């Protein structure tokens, strides 16, 4: 489906059809930006993963689509120190935690890329130290023509307002199409 990319107050007041489908539906949603030029090739598939089984539930879809489209798979793992952490914890603890997360993230991505490569896919990965939505958008924007694949929890109301939604921010801001699967 096409998305108009409404955000902020407009999205809050009017809502979005895609949002409602994701919250209440069970089918994956492939969002393409309305009024954007059509892309000729859907490669690479930028896959946003956080190390959780929930996020990894996107992988069967990615494998199927990458095989059908002969697309490269690009795994992205964001590592980010939240503003709360910087205030609540001594800087040394935040620095050590980020260091650990970078190392674990690199091992995680390397393991997934290795498994995908053994399955016959063209795959690569990156660990990006940035706010997750921004990391995903920028990783996808490095090459034109691909799409982003990720899961969403389908939160709404106060939970979404308080906790935010990386999937929502990505789908609102990314120039590339986004495949969202509710997990």
RAPE-V925256 format. One record per pair of residues at least 12 apart in sequence whose ideal C-beta (glycine too) atoms are under 6 Angstrom apart, sorted by the first residue. I is the first residue (numbers start at 0). GAP is how many residues later the second one is. Records with the same first field share a line. If there is no record, write none. Layout:
I->GAP ; GAP
//
This chain:
1->30 ; 32
2->15 ; 28
3->30
4->167
6->165
17->13
21->130 ; 132 ; 158 ; 160
22->131 ; 133
27->153
28->151
29->149
30->140 ; 147
31->145
38->106
40->104
41->27 ; 29 ; 105
42->28 ; 29 ; 103
43->27 ; 28 ; 30 ; 102
44->17 ; 21 ; 26 ; 28 ; 104
45->28 ; 30 ; 93 ; 94 ; 100 ; 102
46->15 ; 28 ; 102
47->28 ; 88 ; 102
48->28
50->57
53->97 ; 129
54->96
56->94 ; 126
57->91 ; 92 ; 93 ; 123
60->120
61->87
65->55
71->50
72->43 ; 48 ; 50
73->50
74->34 ; 37 ; 50
75->50 ; 60 ; 63
76->28 ; 32 ; 50
77->50 ; 54 ; 57
78->22 ; 23 ; 26 ; 48 ; 50
79->51 ; 52
80->13 ; 17
101->25
104->22
105->21
108->16 ; 18
112->12
131->34
132->33 ; 36 ; 37
135->34
136->36 ; 37
139->36
146->29 ; 30
147->26 ; 28 ; 30
148->30
149->17
150->30 ; 32
151->15 ; 28 ; 30
153->28
166->13
//
